Amino acid sequence: MTRRSGDVYALAMAIEDTPGVYKTPNVYIPFTSNSLDPGVTDDDLGVNVGTPGARYTYRKDAQPAGTVGAPAWPEAGLEHFLKMAFGSVATTRNIPSTGLSYTHLFSQDPSSMLTASIVEWADPLTAKEPIAYLGNMVNSFSIGYDGPGPITLSVDLKGSAIDLNQTAPTKTYTTARPFVWGDFSCKLDGVAVANATKAAIQIDKTVDSLSVGGTGFPHVNTPTGFGVSGHLEFPYEDWTELKKYISGTSTGTTVTSKILDRTLQLTTIGDLIETLYNYKMDFKLPRINMTLTDTKDQDGTEIYAMDFNANRYDGVDGGLGTGLIASASVVSQLVSVI
């Protein structure tokens, strides 16, 4: 008997051409955690058959769902999950005809409902037992800049069906390295935050699931929103940020009803690909509103802690884009996000 451990499993995905229809994986994810599960729900029906306490057990539902955690790793799922979260991507070769690097610009497309086939399998074992989760839609997508170590990626998914009749794929991993904390910087209102200690950004699509009749308990999934939020921390060195939050300006002295619109850019730059082009991950938010607290710990550094929500910017000089809530881009050697 060969018992399984989590170390023997591999994970791969492909954005489906038809929602819920299996597509052979083309991206391999070096994951750190994976809670994808068939989501089988059994229940008991209390029945009256002349014997008190009689029960009939039945299968109520089965919906695959779960969260995949991984480093933010270019060419290893990052671009594909971003495309699913935003809905649209435009790819440009940075050096026409001959270049090795490509810029993938992601933007919100409310009409897009992208889904993915995700497969997990016990790669080194004879009985690999691949489980294919079909029709997975991004429920939420988050990137964490949490200090020394890899930049983290967490994707919460809701699927539509399970398929136990697929063949385990052959792994092919990228040679790129994951983004790490030392690659990260950010700008608030166009000014570099010199000592950022923590940051995070999250996209919530809030998928609504409907169970429909049919073999295998299939589901229809629909994204019902697009919300962008996050968090930023850095040391308290003067009261400029406190004044901006309380009064709406850097010179105000009293509480006012004015809530200041800010801009935020989160940038991660990795290894050189060619000439002027490095691996890069960039998030641009032209209009955010922050809720600020300054943490006073007698034994530690006083910290500005800011929760933010991104809102649509329709002005003419936001600096980071007009008519959008957020955009993202990744520079990598991935030729296309398909």
C-alpha positions, -999 to 999 in steps of 0.1 A, spaced: 0 0 0 13 35 -9 -2 62 13 -6 97 0 9 129 15 5 165 4 40 165 -9 32 142 -38 6 165 -54 10 188 -84 -14 215 -96 -21 228 -131 -47 249 -149 -60 262 -182 -85 290 -189 -114 272 -206 -126 279 -241 -162 269 -231 -172 274 -194 -173 241 -176 -158 221 -205 -124 205 -196 -93 220 -212 -59 204 -210 -37 224 -185 -11 247 -200 1 264 -168 17 246 -138 15 261 -104 41 256 -76 15 260 -49 20 263 -11 -16 255 -1 -46 241 -19 -81 236 -3 -99 227 -35 -125 201 -27 -154 183 -45 -177 200 -20 -200 170 -15 -229 177 9 -248 148 23 -279 153 45 -303 133 65 -341 133 59 -362 125 89 -389 101 77 -419 85 94 -418 48 87 -433 37 120 -399 37 138 -389 68 158 -356 83 148 -356 69 113 -334 87 88 -328 85 51 -294 99 40 -293 116 6 -268 136 -15 -279 173 -13 -253 190 -34 -218 189 -48 -199 220 -57 -162 222 -61 -146 252 -44 -116 262 -24 -85 285 -22 -52 281 -39 -22 298 -22 11 303 -40 39 328 -45 32 356 -70 51 337 -97 52 350 -132 45 324 -159 31 301 -132 -5 311 -129 -1 348 -119 -11 361 -154 -39 336 -158 -55 343 -125 -52 381 -131 -69 377 -165 -98 358 -148 -100 384 -120 -101 414 -144 -117 398 -174 -95 413 -201 -59 413 -211 -40 430 -239 -5 416 -247 23 436 -264 58 424 -274 82 449 -259 107 447 -287 88 441 -319 96 409 -338 126 398 -318 119 405 -281 118 380 -253 96 401 -230 59 408 -232 37 433 -213 3 420 -203 -21 448 -194 -52 437 -175 -84 458 -174 -119 453 -161 -144 437 -185 -178 433 -168 -191 412 -197 -163 385 -193 -170 354 -172 -138 335 -176 -135 300 -161 -107 275 -157 -100 238 -155 -78 230 -126 -62 196 -121 -45 181 -91 -27 148 -92 -2 126 -72 26 131 -97 53 106 -86 29 77 -79 18 50 -102 -18 57 -94 -18 94 -100 -56 98 -95 -61 132 -113 -91 152 -101 -102 178 -125 -123 208 -112 -142 224 -140 -157 258 -145 -137 275 -118 -144 312 -115 -124 337 -94 -144 347 -63 -116 367 -49 -80 374 -58 -54 389 -34 -17 398 -34 1 401 -1 33 422 4 39 410 40 76 416 46 107 394 40 99 364 18 79 358 -14 51 381 -24 20 359 -19 -9 351 -41 -43 337 -28 -72 329 -51 -106 318 -39 -124 298 -65 -159 285 -71 -163 257 -97 -192 241 -115 -184 203 -118 -159 175 -111 -143 152 -136 -125 120 -125 -119 107 -160 -89 128 -171 -53 119 -176 -26 134 -154 -7 160 -174 31 162 -177 46 191 -157 66 219 -173 75 246 -149 88 281 -156 124 290 -151 114 324 -137 117 331 -100 88 343 -79 85 379 -68 99 386 -34 97 414 -8 129 430 -19 114 436 -53 85 457 -39 79 495 -38 49 517 -37 38 553 -44 11 572 -26 -1 603 -45 28 598 -68 54 600 -40 74 569 -31 67 555 4 103 550 15 96 527 44 65 506 35 64 477 59 33 459 46 7 461 19 -21 441 3 -46 443 -26 -77 423 -31 -102 420 -59 -137 406 -50 -159 394 -78 -184 377 -54 -195 347 -74 -232 337 -71 -238 300 -76 -270 283 -88 -274 245 -87 -291 233 -118 -305 199 -127 -283 173 -143 -259 145 -137 -231 154 -114 -248 183 -96 -236 210 -120 -237 247 -111 -240 279 -129 -216 306 -116 -220 344 -121 -197 372 -109 -220 398 -93 -195 426 -86 -160 441 -88 -146 455 -56 -110 465 -50 -97 470 -15 -65 466 5 -41 477 32 -9 497 36 14 502 65 45 524 71 61 541 101 47 573 116 74 600 111 52 631 112 16 640 113 11 648 76 -9 617 69 -30 622 100 -38 657 90 -48 646 55 -71 619 69 -88 642 95 -90 674 76 -87 665 40 -55 685 35 -19 684 47 -24 718 64 -58 714 79 -63 717 117 -99 706 123 -121 677 114 -140 683 82 -165 663 60 -140 662 32 -126 628 24 -94 630 4 -91 611 -29 -56 595 -32 -37 576 -58 -18 544 -52 7 523 -72 21 490 -61 51 479 -81 73 448 -80 104 445 -102 122 412 -106 150 398 -127 162 413 -160 147 397 -191 163 418 -218 178 454 -223 155 477 -203 128 451 -195 126 432 -162 100 409 -148 74 433 -133 40 433 -116 22 466 -113 -11 477 -98 -25 512 -104 -54 526 -85 -63 562 -96 -88 569 -68 -87 553 -33 -102 564 0 -84 554 31 -94 548 67 -64 555 89 -53 544 123 -19 551 139 -9 523 162 8 533 194 27 504 210 50 515 238 76 488 228 74 491 191 75 515 161 45 537 158 28 527 125 3 543 101 -21 515 92 -44 523 63 -73 503 49 -85 515 15 -112 510 -10 -107 518 -47 -134 537 -65 -140 546 -101 -121 576 -113 -137 597 -141 -115 628 -139 -91 640 -165 -58 639 -144 -58 610 -121 -23 601 -131 -29 564 -132 -58 562 -156 -93 575 -163 -126 557 -162 -114 527 -142 -113 513 -107 -79 495 -111 -56 482 -136 -27 457 -135 2 447 -157 28 420 -157 60 419 -177 72 383 -184 83 359 -211 49 344 -214 39 350 -250 1 351 -244 -24 345 -216 -46 317 -230 
